[in-house]
Amino acid sequence: MASLSFRHITVTYGSQHILRDLNLEINDGEFLVLLGPSGCGKSTLLNATAGLTDIQSGEIWIGDKDVKWEEPCDRNIAMVFQSCALYPRITVRQNMSLGLVPGRRCSTGIPQP
């Protein structure tokens, strides 16, 4: 594991601020639960961490590396959401398999049964 640091993160959709100057430090080994009402930015923060949502300003650090400009496949993290819409163009099985293939790169396909 590694520490995770959000420094002055801002995410907007049009004129709507979803995250505004968010600062959060999660130390290596800590357990974090994000709770809040629908639309408060929980999924936006997770998607920004994974590189699936662009941030307008700020930095995202994983360990000692700023990953703001890293491709999602180069961040070495995985998440599973309750919705299968994380990558809506692939199947639920493929969504669930993304984090299970060691060393998988963006251009590699998921083996089919």
N, CA, C and O atoms as CSV, one atom per row, in Angstrom:
chain,resi,resn,atom,element,x,y,z
A,1,MET,N,N,0.822,-1.186,0.000
A,1,MET,CA,C,0.000,0.000,0.000
A,1,MET,C,C,0.863,1.245,0.000
A,1,MET,O,O,2.075,1.179,0.207
A,2,ALA,N,N,0.238,2.357,-0.230
A,2,ALA,CA,C,0.938,3.640,-0.215
A,2,ALA,C,C,-0.004,4.698,0.343
A,2,ALA,O,O,-1.217,4.499,0.415
A,3,SER,N,N,0.571,5.808,0.729
A,3,SER,CA,C,-0.266,6.925,1.168
A,3,SER,C,C,-0.967,7.533,-0.044
A,3,SER,O,O,-0.535,7.360,-1.183
A,4,LEU,N,N,-2.042,8.237,0.223
A,4,LEU,CA,C,-2.815,8.894,-0.825
A,4,LEU,C,C,-3.089,10.314,-0.361
A,4,LEU,O,O,-3.592,10.533,0.741
A,5,SER,N,N,-2.754,11.273,-1.208
A,5,SER,CA,C,-2.879,12.674,-0.818
A,5,SER,C,C,-3.586,13.465,-1.909
A,5,SER,O,O,-3.203,13.422,-3.078
A,6,PHE,N,N,-4.621,14.183,-1.506
A,6,PHE,CA,C,-5.343,15.082,-2.402
A,6,PHE,C,C,-5.020,16.496,-1.960
A,6,PHE,O,O,-5.248,16.857,-0.805
A,7,ARG,N,N,-4.492,17.295,-2.868
A,7,ARG,CA,C,-4.060,18.650,-2.528
A,7,ARG,C,C,-4.768,19.669,-3.419
A,7,ARG,O,O,-4.479,19.779,-4.610
A,8,HIS,N,N,-5.680,20.395,-2.830
A,8,HIS,CA,C,-6.402,21.486,-3.509
A,8,HIS,C,C,-7.114,21.011,-4.779
A,8,HIS,O,O,-7.026,21.653,-5.826
A,9,ILE,N,N,-7.823,19.878,-4.675
A,9,ILE,CA,C,-8.512,19.290,-5.826
A,9,ILE,C,C,-9.799,20.056,-6.127
A,9,ILE,O,O,-10.617,20.297,-5.239
A,10,THR,N,N,-9.958,20.431,-7.383
A,10,THR,CA,C,-11.195,21.044,-7.859
A,10,THR,C,C,-11.661,20.287,-9.095
A,10,THR,O,O,-10.896,20.070,-10.035
A,11,VAL,N,N,-12.934,19.888,-9.076
A,11,VAL,CA,C,-13.566,19.238,-10.223
A,11,VAL,C,C,-14.876,19.961,-10.480
A,11,VAL,O,O,-15.682,20.160,-9.571
A,12,THR,N,N,-15.075,20.347,-11.723
A,12,THR,CA,C,-16.330,20.999,-12.106
A,12,THR,C,C,-16.908,20.310,-13.329
A,12,THR,O,O,-16.183,19.754,-14.154
A,13,TYR,N,N,-18.223,20.357,-13.428
A,13,TYR,CA,C,-18.936,19.950,-14.635
A,13,TYR,C,C,-19.723,21.172,-15.069
A,13,TYR,O,O,-20.730,21.524,-14.455
A,14,GLY,N,N,-19.264,21.813,-16.123
A,14,GLY,CA,C,-19.868,23.077,-16.524
A,14,GLY,C,C,-19.615,24.108,-15.436
A,14,GLY,O,O,-18.472,24.316,-15.031
A,15,SER,N,N,-20.662,24.747,-14.967
A,15,SER,CA,C,-20.506,25.747,-13.903
A,15,SER,C,C,-20.697,25.147,-12.510
A,15,SER,O,O,-20.584,25.851,-11.507
A,16,GLN,N,N,-20.988,23.841,-12.449
A,16,GLN,CA,C,-21.251,23.167,-11.172
A,16,GLN,C,C,-19.953,22.653,-10.550
A,16,GLN,O,O,-19.263,21.827,-11.149
A,17,HIS,N,N,-19.617,23.135,-9.351
A,17,HIS,CA,C,-18.461,22.622,-8.618
A,17,HIS,C,C,-18.853,21.324,-7.915
A,17,HIS,O,O,-19.782,21.307,-7.108
A,18,ILE,N,N,-18.151,20.248,-8.220
A,18,ILE,CA,C,-18.391,18.968,-7.556
A,18,ILE,C,C,-17.446,18.836,-6.370
A,18,ILE,O,O,-17.870,18.484,-5.269
A,19,LEU,N,N,-16.173,19.117,-6.593
A,19,LEU,CA,C,-15.171,19.170,-5.525
A,19,LEU,C,C,-14.516,20.540,-5.603
A,19,LEU,O,O,-14.097,20.971,-6.677
A,20,ARG,N,N,-14.429,21.218,-4.480
A,20,ARG,CA,C,-13.863,22.568,-4.477
A,20,ARG,C,C,-12.750,22.641,-3.434
A,20,ARG,O,O,-13.010,22.591,-2.232
A,21,ASP,N,N,-11.506,22.759,-3.907
A,21,ASP,CA,C,-10.336,22.908,-3.039
A,21,ASP,C,C,-10.284,21.827,-1.953
A,21,ASP,O,O,-10.079,22.121,-0.775
A,22,LEU,N,N,-10.475,20.569,-2.374
A,22,LEU,CA,C,-10.461,19.430,-1.444
A,22,LEU,C,C,-9.037,19.093,-1.039
A,22,LEU,O,O,-8.158,18.968,-1.891
A,23,ASN,N,N,-8.811,18.948,0.245
A,23,ASN,CA,C,-7.525,18.516,0.786
A,23,ASN,C,C,-7.779,17.327,1.700
A,23,ASN,O,O,-8.601,17.406,2.613
A,24,LEU,N,N,-7.071,16.216,1.455
A,24,LEU,CA,C,-7.259,15.004,2.246
A,24,LEU,C,C,-5.975,14.194,2.219
A,24,LEU,O,O,-5.386,13.986,1.158
A,25,GLU,N,N,-5.541,13.736,3.387
A,25,GLU,CA,C,-4.359,12.880,3.505
A,25,GLU,C,C,-4.801,11.528,4.053
A,25,GLU,O,O,-5.444,11.462,5.101
A,26,ILE,N,N,-4.462,10.454,3.354
A,26,ILE,CA,C,-4.744,9.100,3.820
A,26,ILE,C,C,-3.398,8.399,3.932
A,26,ILE,O,O,-2.722,8.174,2.928
A,27,ASN,N,N,-3.014,8.060,5.144
A,27,ASN,CA,C,-1.707,7.448,5.375
A,27,ASN,C,C,-1.703,5.976,4.997
A,27,ASN,O,O,-2.743,5.318,5.007
A,28,ASP,N,N,-0.537,5.471,4.668
A,28,ASP,CA,C,-0.340,4.064,4.363
A,28,ASP,C,C,-0.920,3.225,5.501
A,28,ASP,O,O,-0.588,3.446,6.666
A,29,GLY,N,N,-1.777,2.272,5.169
A,29,GLY,CA,C,-2.362,1.382,6.163
A,29,GLY,C,C,-3.665,1.864,6.773
A,29,GLY,O,O,-4.329,1.099,7.472
A,30,GLU,N,N,-4.049,3.105,6.531
A,30,GLU,CA,C,-5.313,3.607,7.066
A,30,GLU,C,C,-6.490,3.070,6.261
A,30,GLU,O,O,-6.361,2.771,5.074
A,31,PHE,N,N,-7.621,2.955,6.913
A,31,PHE,CA,C,-8.863,2.508,6.295
A,31,PHE,C,C,-9.783,3.714,6.191
A,31,PHE,O,O,-9.965,4.440,7.168
A,32,LEU,N,N,-10.362,3.932,5.022
A,32,LEU,CA,C,-11.204,5.106,4.800
A,32,LEU,C,C,-12.544,4.678,4.230
A,32,LEU,O,O,-12.604,3.823,3.346
A,33,VAL,N,N,-13.607,5.265,4.729
A,33,VAL,CA,C,-14.949,5.066,4.192
A,33,VAL,C,C,-15.476,6.434,3.785
A,33,VAL,O,O,-15.451,7.375,4.578
A,34,LEU,N,N,-15.951,6.545,2.556
A,34,LEU,CA,C,-16.551,7.795,2.079
A,34,LEU,C,C,-18.066,7.678,2.189
A,34,LEU,O,O,-18.678,6.836,1.533
A,35,LEU,N,N,-18.657,8.508,3.005
A,35,LEU,CA,C,-20.107,8.517,3.192
A,35,LEU,C,C,-20.638,9.905,2.885
A,35,LEU,O,O,-20.002,10.911,3.199
A,36,GLY,N,N,-21.791,9.951,2.277
A,36,GLY,CA,C,-22.412,11.237,2.006
A,36,GLY,C,C,-23.603,11.061,1.099
A,36,GLY,O,O,-23.795,9.991,0.521
A,37,PRO,N,N,-24.405,12.097,0.967
A,37,PRO,CA,C,-25.599,12.005,0.128
A,37,PRO,C,C,-25.236,11.920,-1.355
A,37,PRO,O,O,-24.119,12.241,-1.762
A,38,SER,N,N,-26.185,11.491,-2.126
A,38,SER,CA,C,-26.015,11.425,-3.571
A,38,SER,C,C,-25.624,12.798,-4.107
A,38,SER,O,O,-26.222,13.812,-3.745
A,39,GLY,N,N,-24.616,12.817,-4.972
A,39,GLY,CA,C,-24.203,14.067,-5.600
A,39,GLY,C,C,-23.182,14.879,-4.835
A,39,GLY,O,O,-22.864,15.998,-5.235
A,40,CYS,N,N,-22.653,14.337,-3.728
A,40,CYS,CA,C,-21.717,15.140,-2.924
A,40,CYS,C,C,-20.265,15.006,-3.382
A,40,CYS,O,O,-19.398,15.719,-2.875
A,41,GLY,N,N,-19.976,14.097,-4.339
A,41,GLY,CA,C,-18.629,14.008,-4.879
A,41,GLY,C,C,-17.850,12.755,-4.520
A,41,GLY,O,O,-16.668,12.661,-4.850
A,42,LYS,N,N,-18.477,11.781,-3.851
A,42,LYS,CA,C,-17.771,10.550,-3.464
A,42,LYS,C,C,-17.218,9.816,-4.687
A,42,LYS,O,O,-16.021,9.542,-4.762
A,43,SER,N,N,-18.081,9.506,-5.626
A,43,SER,CA,C,-17.647,8.785,-6.830
A,43,SER,C,C,-16.721,9.630,-7.685
A,43,SER,O,O,-15.803,9.101,-8.313
A,44,THR,N,N,-16.949,10.930,-7.717
A,44,THR,CA,C,-16.066,11.823,-8.468
A,44,THR,C,C,-14.651,11.749,-7.917
A,44,THR,O,O,-13.691,11.698,-8.686
A,45,LEU,N,N,-14.509,11.742,-6.594
A,45,LEU,CA,C,-13.187,11.641,-5.980
A,45,LEU,C,C,-12.522,10.310,-6.321
A,45,LEU,O,O,-11.336,10.276,-6.648
A,46,LEU,N,N,-13.276,9.220,-6.247
A,46,LEU,CA,C,-12.720,7.909,-6.591
A,46,LEU,C,C,-12.340,7.846,-8.067
A,46,LEU,O,O,-11.278,7.328,-8.415
A,47,ASN,N,N,-13.200,8.368,-8.931
A,47,ASN,CA,C,-12.895,8.372,-10.365
A,47,ASN,C,C,-11.685,9.241,-10.684
A,47,ASN,O,O,-10.888,8.888,-11.553
A,48,ALA,N,N,-11.534,10.363,-10.001
A,48,ALA,CA,C,-10.355,11.215,-10.197
A,48,ALA,C,C,-9.098,10.482,-9.741
A,48,ALA,O,O,-8.055,10.574,-10.389
A,49,THR,N,N,-9.192,9.761,-8.636
A,49,THR,CA,C,-8.053,8.983,-8.139
A,49,THR,C,C,-7.625,7.943,-9.164
A,49,THR,O,O,-6.433,7.738,-9.392
A,50,ALA,N,N,-8.601,7.290,-9.781
A,50,ALA,CA,C,-8.309,6.260,-10.775
A,50,ALA,C,C,-7.896,6.842,-12.120
A,50,ALA,O,O,-7.413,6.108,-12.982
A,51,GLY,N,N,-8.074,8.140,-12.315
A,51,GLY,CA,C,-7.732,8.762,-13.588
A,51,GLY,C,C,-8.862,8.743,-14.588
A,51,GLY,O,O,-8.647,9.002,-15.772
A,52,LEU,N,N,-10.077,8.436,-14.128
A,52,LEU,CA,C,-11.231,8.365,-15.019
A,52,LEU,C,C,-11.963,9.693,-15.129
A,52,LEU,O,O,-12.768,9.888,-16.039
A,53,THR,N,N,-11.686,10.606,-14.206
A,53,THR,CA,C,-12.262,11.952,-14.215
A,53,THR,C,C,-11.118,12.952,-14.136
A,53,THR,O,O,-10.251,12.840,-13.270
A,54,ASP,N,N,-11.115,13.926,-15.033
A,54,ASP,CA,C,-10.086,14.966,-15.004
A,54,ASP,C,C,-10.355,15.943,-13.870
A,54,ASP,O,O,-11.505,16.256,-13.561
A,55,ILE,N,N,-9.271,16.421,-13.251
A,55,ILE,CA,C,-9.400,17.469,-12.246
A,55,ILE,C,C,-8.984,18.790,-12.888
A,55,ILE,O,O,-8.073,18.827,-13.716
A,56,GLN,N,N,-9.654,19.865,-12.501
A,56,GLN,CA,C,-9.332,21.170,-13.071
A,56,GLN,C,C,-8.107,21.778,-12.403
A,56,GLN,O,O,-7.342,22.496,-13.047
A,57,SER,N,N,-7.914,21.497,-11.121
A,57,SER,CA,C,-6.726,21.996,-10.432
A,57,SER,C,C,-6.412,21.086,-9.258
A,57,SER,O,O,-7.260,20.323,-8.796
A,58,GLY,N,N,-5.183,21.184,-8.788
A,58,GLY,CA,C,-4.745,20.394,-7.647
A,58,GLY,C,C,-3.828,19.255,-8.043
A,58,GLY,O,O,-3.448,19.108,-9.204
A,59,GLU,N,N,-3.483,18.454,-7.047
A,59,GLU,CA,C,-2.565,17.328,-7.233
A,59,GLU,C,C,-3.120,16.102,-6.528
A,59,GLU,O,O,-3.743,16.204,-5.471
A,60,ILE,N,N,-2.881,14.937,-7.132
A,60,ILE,CA,C,-3.204,13.661,-6.505
A,60,ILE,C,C,-1.898,12.892,-6.388
A,60,ILE,O,O,-1.263,12.576,-7.394
A,61,TRP,N,N,-1.501,12.594,-5.158
A,61,TRP,CA,C,-0.256,11.877,-4.906
A,61,TRP,C,C,-0.565,10.470,-4.411
A,61,TRP,O,O,-1.343,10.287,-3.475
A,62,ILE,N,N,0.045,9.487,-5.042
A,62,ILE,CA,C,0.028,8.106,-4.555
A,62,ILE,C,C,1.462,7.805,-4.166
A,62,ILE,O,O,2.349,7.732,-5.015
A,63,GLY,N,N,1.678,7.631,-2.861
A,63,GLY,CA,C,3.045,7.515,-2.364
A,63,GLY,C,C,3.777,8.821,-2.609
A,63,GLY,O,O,3.295,9.890,-2.236
A,64,ASP,N,N,4.939,8.733,-3.236
A,64,ASP,CA,C,5.745,9.936,-3.485
A,64,ASP,C,C,5.658,10.410,-4.934
A,64,ASP,O,O,6.564,11.083,-5.426
A,65,LYS,N,N,4.557,10.057,-5.622
A,65,LYS,CA,C,4.422,10.387,-7.039
A,65,LYS,C,C,3.106,11.123,-7.306
A,65,LYS,O,O,2.032,10.656,-6.924
A,66,ASP,N,N,3.207,12.277,-7.966
A,66,ASP,CA,C,2.020,13.010,-8.402
A,66,ASP,C,C,1.481,12.305,-9.645
A,66,ASP,O,O,2.155,12.265,-10.675
A,67,VAL,N,N,0.275,11.753,-9.559
A,67,VAL,CA,C,-0.278,10.955,-10.653
A,67,VAL,C,C,-1.313,11.721,-11.486
A,67,VAL,O,O,-2.025,11.123,-12.292
A,68,LYS,N,N,-1.393,13.025,-11.293
A,68,LYS,CA,C,-2.402,13.814,-12.012
A,68,LYS,C,C,-2.372,13.557,-13.521
A,68,LYS,O,O,-3.427,13.498,-14.154
A,69,TRP,N,N,-1.199,13.405,-14.095
A,69,TRP,CA,C,-1.084,13.225,-15.546
A,69,TRP,C,C,-0.843,11.777,-15.949
A,69,TRP,O,O,-0.634,11.500,-17.130
A,70,GLU,N,N,-0.866,10.852,-15.003
A,70,GLU,CA,C,-0.660,9.430,-15.307
A,70,GLU,C,C,-1.920,8.839,-15.942
A,70,GLU,O,O,-3.039,9.209,-15.587
A,71,GLU,N,N,-1.722,7.926,-16.876
A,71,GLU,CA,C,-2.845,7.190,-17.443
A,71,GLU,C,C,-3.450,6.296,-16.356
A,71,GLU,O,O,-2.740,5.879,-15.442
A,72,PRO,N,N,-4.745,5.998,-16.441
A,72,PRO,CA,C,-5.356,5.128,-15.433
A,72,PRO,C,C,-4.628,3.793,-15.261
A,72,PRO,O,O,-4.478,3.313,-14.137
A,73,CYS,N,N,-4.181,3.198,-16.351
A,73,CYS,CA,C,-3.521,1.892,-16.248
A,73,CYS,C,C,-2.139,1.978,-15.619
A,73,CYS,O,O,-1.583,0.951,-15.231
A,74,ASP,N,N,-1.572,3.165,-15.506
A,74,ASP,CA,C,-0.244,3.333,-14.912
A,74,ASP,C,C,-0.298,3.700,-13.430
A,74,ASP,O,O,0.748,3.867,-12.802
A,75,ARG,N,N,-1.490,3.828,-12.867
A,75,ARG,CA,C,-1.620,4.239,-11.461
A,75,ARG,C,C,-1.552,3.065,-10.490
A,75,ARG,O,O,-1.406,3.274,-9.285
A,76,ASN,N,N,-1.655,1.839,-10.990
A,76,ASN,CA,C,-1.520,0.632,-10.175
A,76,ASN,C,C,-2.536,0.595,-9.032
A,76,ASN,O,O,-2.201,0.231,-7.905
A,77,ILE,N,N,-3.771,0.971,-9.331
A,77,ILE,CA,C,-4.853,0.873,-8.354
A,77,ILE,C,C,-6.062,0.253,-9.037
A,77,ILE,O,O,-6.169,0.270,-10.264
A,78,ALA,N,N,-6.968,-0.292,-8.243
A,78,ALA,CA,C,-8.198,-0.874,-8.778
A,78,ALA,C,C,-9.330,-0.623,-7.797
A,78,ALA,O,O,-9.110,-0.527,-6.589
A,79,MET,N,N,-10.540,-0.518,-8.325
A,79,MET,CA,C,-11.731,-0.316,-7.501
A,79,MET,C,C,-12.869,-1.111,-8.104
A,79,MET,O,O,-12.880,-1.391,-9.302
A,80,VAL,N,N,-13.814,-1.468,-7.276
A,80,VAL,CA,C,-15.046,-2.092,-7.738
A,80,VAL,C,C,-16.193,-1.254,-7.205
A,80,VAL,O,O,-16.278,-1.007,-6.002
A,81,PHE,N,N,-17.069,-0.821,-8.084
A,81,PHE,CA,C,-18.215,-0.014,-7.699
A,81,PHE,C,C,-19.454,-0.898,-7.637
A,81,PHE,O,O,-19.471,-1.989,-8.207
A,82,GLN,N,N,-20.478,-0.437,-6.952
A,82,GLN,CA,C,-21.731,-1.178,-6.883
A,82,GLN,C,C,-22.442,-1.174,-8.227
A,82,GLN,O,O,-23.263,-2.053,-8.491
A,83,SER,N,N,-22.148,-0.225,-9.062
A,83,SER,CA,C,-22.762,-0.137,-10.378
A,83,SER,C,C,-21.810,-0.725,-11.413
A,83,SER,O,O,-20.595,-0.546,-11.327
A,84,CYS,N,N,-22.374,-1.428,-12.390
A,84,CYS,CA,C,-21.519,-1.990,-13.443
A,84,CYS,C,C,-21.214,-0.943,-14.508
A,84,CYS,O,O,-20.677,-1.282,-15.563
A,85,ALA,N,N,-21.541,0.310,-14.257
A,85,ALA,CA,C,-21.366,1.364,-15.253
A,85,ALA,C,C,-19.999,2.034,-15.191
A,85,ALA,O,O,-19.806,3.075,-15.819
A,86,LEU,N,N,-19.035,1.464,-14.445
A,86,LEU,CA,C,-17.713,2.071,-14.375
A,86,LEU,C,C,-17.132,2.218,-15.778
A,86,LEU,O,O,-16.725,3.307,-16.181
A,87,TYR,N,N,-17.100,1.126,-16.506
A,87,TYR,CA,C,-16.729,1.139,-17.924
A,87,TYR,C,C,-17.944,0.594,-18.670
A,87,TYR,O,O,-18.028,-0.614,-18.894
A,88,PRO,N,N,-18.871,1.438,-19.053
A,88,PRO,CA,C,-20.145,0.954,-19.588
A,88,PRO,C,C,-20.045,0.206,-20.913
A,88,PRO,O,O,-21.001,-0.461,-21.308
A,89,ARG,N,N,-18.921,0.298,-21.602
A,89,ARG,CA,C,-18.804,-0.363,-22.909
A,89,ARG,C,C,-18.337,-1.812,-22.805
A,89,ARG,O,O,-18.247,-2.509,-23.815
A,90,ILE,N,N,-18.040,-2.268,-21.584
A,90,ILE,CA,C,-17.639,-3.666,-21.420
A,90,ILE,C,C,-18.610,-4.346,-20.465
A,90,ILE,O,O,-19.397,-3.690,-19.783
A,91,THR,N,N,-18.539,-5.670,-20.428
A,91,THR,CA,C,-19.485,-6.441,-19.624
A,91,THR,C,C,-19.191,-6.309,-18.132
A,91,THR,O,O,-18.126,-5.841,-17.731
A,92,VAL,N,N,-20.162,-6.734,-17.320
A,92,VAL,CA,C,-19.961,-6.752,-15.871
A,92,VAL,C,C,-18.755,-7.625,-15.538
A,92,VAL,O,O,-17.932,-7.254,-14.701
A,93,ARG,N,N,-18.646,-8.788,-16.192
A,93,ARG,CA,C,-17.511,-9.689,-15.948
A,93,ARG,C,C,-16.189,-8.980,-16.228
A,93,ARG,O,O,-15.248,-9.087,-15.441
A,94,GLN,N,N,-16.114,-8.262,-17.336
A,94,GLN,CA,C,-14.885,-7.550,-17.676
A,94,GLN,C,C,-14.601,-6.437,-16.673
A,94,GLN,O,O,-13.448,-6.234,-16.292
A,95,ASN,N,N,-15.636,-5.710,-16.238
A,95,ASN,CA,C,-15.449,-4.686,-15.209
A,95,ASN,C,C,-14.868,-5.298,-13.942
A,95,ASN,O,O,-13.924,-4.757,-13.366
A,96,MET,N,N,-15.428,-6.426,-13.506
A,96,MET,CA,C,-14.965,-7.070,-12.276
A,96,MET,C,C,-13.563,-7.657,-12.440
A,96,MET,O,O,-12.821,-7.761,-11.464
A,97,SER,N,N,-13.196,-8.037,-13.652
A,97,SER,CA,C,-11.901,-8.671,-13.906
A,97,SER,C,C,-10.748,-7.686,-14.020
A,97,SER,O,O,-9.589,-8.093,-13.939
A,98,LEU,N,N,-11.031,-6.415,-14.202
A,98,LEU,CA,C,-9.968,-5.444,-14.461
A,98,LEU,C,C,-8.864,-5.464,-13.412
A,98,LEU,O,O,-7.685,-5.408,-13.761
A,99,GLY,N,N,-9.220,-5.542,-12.153
A,99,GLY,CA,C,-8.211,-5.523,-11.098
A,99,GLY,C,C,-7.614,-6.873,-10.784
A,99,GLY,O,O,-6.755,-6.975,-9.908
A,100,LEU,N,N,-8.046,-7.916,-11.475
A,100,LEU,CA,C,-7.601,-9.271,-11.155
A,100,LEU,C,C,-6.511,-9.794,-12.071
A,100,LEU,O,O,-5.943,-10.853,-11.806
A,101,VAL,N,N,-6.210,-9.080,-13.137
A,101,VAL,CA,C,-5.208,-9.542,-14.092
A,101,VAL,C,C,-3.875,-8.893,-13.740
A,101,VAL,O,O,-3.697,-7.694,-13.958
A,102,PRO,N,N,-2.920,-9.683,-13.189
A,102,PRO,CA,C,-1.629,-9.097,-12.789
A,102,PRO,C,C,-0.902,-8.465,-13.972
A,102,PRO,O,O,-0.807,-9.056,-15.048
A,103,GLY,N,N,-0.395,-7.261,-13.754
A,103,GLY,CA,C,0.403,-6.588,-14.773
A,103,GLY,C,C,-0.380,-6.156,-15.994
A,103,GLY,O,O,0.214,-5.825,-17.020
A,104,ARG,N,N,-1.698,-6.153,-15.906
A,104,ARG,CA,C,-2.514,-5.785,-17.063
A,104,ARG,C,C,-2.238,-4.346,-17.473
A,104,ARG,O,O,-2.127,-3.463,-16.622
A,105,ARG,N,N,-2.128,-4.111,-18.764
A,105,ARG,CA,C,-1.934,-2.773,-19.324
A,105,ARG,C,C,-3.217,-2.358,-20.040
A,105,ARG,O,O,-4.074,-3.197,-20.319
A,106,CYS,N,N,-3.347,-1.089,-20.332
A,106,CYS,CA,C,-4.565,-0.568,-20.961
A,106,CYS,C,C,-4.907,-1.282,-22.265
A,106,CYS,O,O,-6.081,-1.516,-22.553
A,107,SER,N,N,-3.909,-1.623,-23.044
A,107,SER,CA,C,-4.168,-2.168,-24.370
A,107,SER,C,C,-4.437,-3.671,-24.370
A,107,SER,O,O,-4.771,-4.234,-25.413
A,108,THR,N,N,-4.300,-4.323,-23.231
A,108,THR,CA,C,-4.488,-5.768,-23.178
A,108,THR,C,C,-5.952,-6.108,-22.978
A,108,THR,O,O,-6.668,-5.402,-22.269
A,109,GLY,N,N,-6.391,-7.174,-23.595
A,109,GLY,CA,C,-7.770,-7.606,-23.413
A,109,GLY,C,C,-7.909,-8.553,-22.237
A,109,GLY,O,O,-6.921,-9.100,-21.749
A,110,ILE,N,N,-9.121,-8.741,-21.792
A,110,ILE,CA,C,-9.427,-9.690,-20.728
A,110,ILE,C,C,-9.690,-11.036,-21.387
A,110,ILE,O,O,-10.480,-11.113,-22.328
A,111,PRO,N,N,-9.040,-12.108,-20.909
A,111,PRO,CA,C,-9.286,-13.429,-21.501
A,111,PRO,C,C,-10.757,-13.822,-21.378
A,111,PRO,O,O,-11.373,-13.612,-20.333
A,112,GLN,N,N,-11.301,-14.374,-22.412
A,112,GLN,CA,C,-12.690,-14.826,-22.415
A,112,GLN,C,C,-12.740,-16.313,-22.093
A,112,GLN,O,O,-11.808,-17.048,-22.418
A,113,PRO,N,N,-13.831,-16.770,-21.449
A,113,PRO,CA,C,-13.957,-18.205,-21.118
A,113,PRO,C,C,-14.148,-19.043,-22.361
A,113,PRO,O,O,-14.271,-20.264,-22.270
